[in-house]
Amino acid sequence: MSLEEKAKKLAELNARSEQFDPIAERNWWIGKLARLRTDVGRWLGPLRQKGQVTFDSVPLQLSEEKIGTYEVEELVLEFGPEAIVLEPRGTLIAGARGRVDVFRRGSRMEQIMLILSGPTKEEARWEIWPSRDPRQRKPLDQASFEAALDTLLEV
């Protein structure tokens, strides 16, 4: 890439950043988290109806340089004495639009990431990353989420 091409690309990036609306960005992210909670609730609904899992929400305050301080909810899935936590981490994620960590309460040794990625906001979709190796990522759906829970809840 020539210097002129780089300069043009940087100018375009700068123009886009000047159009950045932190409140709209924050609201978009909070909406994506709400949709994720809805999906998890639907996927685990049959277990919830049988009393095999309960849901709890814990307020969580996040602070990010570009979108400020805001409150979201951490989702805690309680399976008897064990709990799985879905903890939003924010939007300042390299190569992604957001991240939620999923781990067994009391231990982050085994952690799974839910990554919101896509070339545009409109195309952004959740992916499940069972490790930091991006080659292992899969689209997030009921089957991949249940498989992740199964791994985290091994007894």
N, C-alpha and C positions, 0 to 999 in steps of 0.2 A: 504494500500500500504506500503510495507516495505521500509526501508531506501535505500536499494540497488536499488529497482525499481524506487524510486524517483530520486536517483542520475543518473540512466541511462536515465530517461526521461529528466532531466535537461541538461545532456550532449548532448542529441539529439537536444534539443531546441537550445543550444548554437551553435552546428554545423550548424544548419539551419540559425541562425542569422549571422554567419560568411559568409554565401553564399549570404546574402542580398545585392542587388544592388539598391541603392537609386534612381538612374536615371531611371532604368527600372521600379521600383515600381511607381515612380511619373508619368512616361509616361503611364503606365497601367491605373492608376487612371484618368488621364486626358482623356484618350481614353474612359473610362467608362462614364465620364461626357458628352463627345461629343455624345456618343450613346444615352444617356438619353435625351439630347437636341433634337436629331433627332426624337426619339420616341414621345416626347411631340409635336414637330412640325407636325408630321404625325397625331397624335390623334386630334389635334386642327386645322388641316388644313382646314376643311370645315367652321369652325367659322371664321378663318382668311380670307378665300376667300370672305366671306359675310361682312367683315369689322367689325365683332363683337368682335374681339380680335386682338391686335397687340403685337408683340414681340420686346423686347429691350434687349440688352446685356450691362452689366456694368462690366468693369474689376475689378477683386478682387484679392488681393495678400494674399496668405496663407503662413504660416511658420510653419513647423512641424519639430520636433526634428530629426526624422529619415530620412526624405526625403528632408529637406531643404526648402528654400523659392521659391515659384513658383507662376505663375499667371494663374488664371482660369477666367471664366466668370459667373457672376450671371445672371440668366435669369429672366426678368420681363415680366409678362403677363398682359397687360393692357386691362381691360374690362370696357370701358367708363371711368368714374372717379375713378374706383377702380383698384388696381393692386395687383397681387399675385407675390411674390418673391420666386424664387428657389435659395437658397444660399448654395453653397458647404461649408461644415464645415471641411472636411479633412478625413484622413485615420486612425488617432489614436483614434479609437473608440473601446471600450471594446466589444469583442464578434462579431465584424463586420469588414468589410474591407473598409467602407466609409460611409459618411452620408451627406445628403442634407436636409436642413430645408426648409419647405414650409410654408409661412405665408402671411397674408394680410399686405400690406405696411402700416406702421404706428402703427401696433399692433402685438405683438408676443403673446398676450393672448391666442389665438387659433393658435396652431402650429402643423403641421404634419411633421413627419420625413420620409424621404426616406432612407432606410438602405440597403447598399450593403453587402450581407452576403452569406456565403457558406463555406464549409470545405476547398476548394481550390480556387485559382483564376479562374480556368477553370469552376468551378461550381458556381461561384458567380452570384447571381441574385438580382435584386432590390426588396425590399419589402416596403410596405407602412404601417407606424405605425401611426394611428390616435391619439394615446396617448402613454404614456410611458409604458403602460401595454403590454408586448410582446404577450399576449394571443389574442390581437386584431389585430395583424399584418396579412397582406394579401399579396399575390404576386402583384407586381405592373403591371397593365395592363391598357388599356384605360378606362375600366369601373371603376376600383378602383380610378384612377387618376381623372376622371370626378366627381366621388362622393365626393372626397376630395375637389375639387374646389367648388363644389356646397355648401358644408358645410362652407368653408371659405368665400364665397361670399353672404351668407345669407343677404337679405335686409329687 
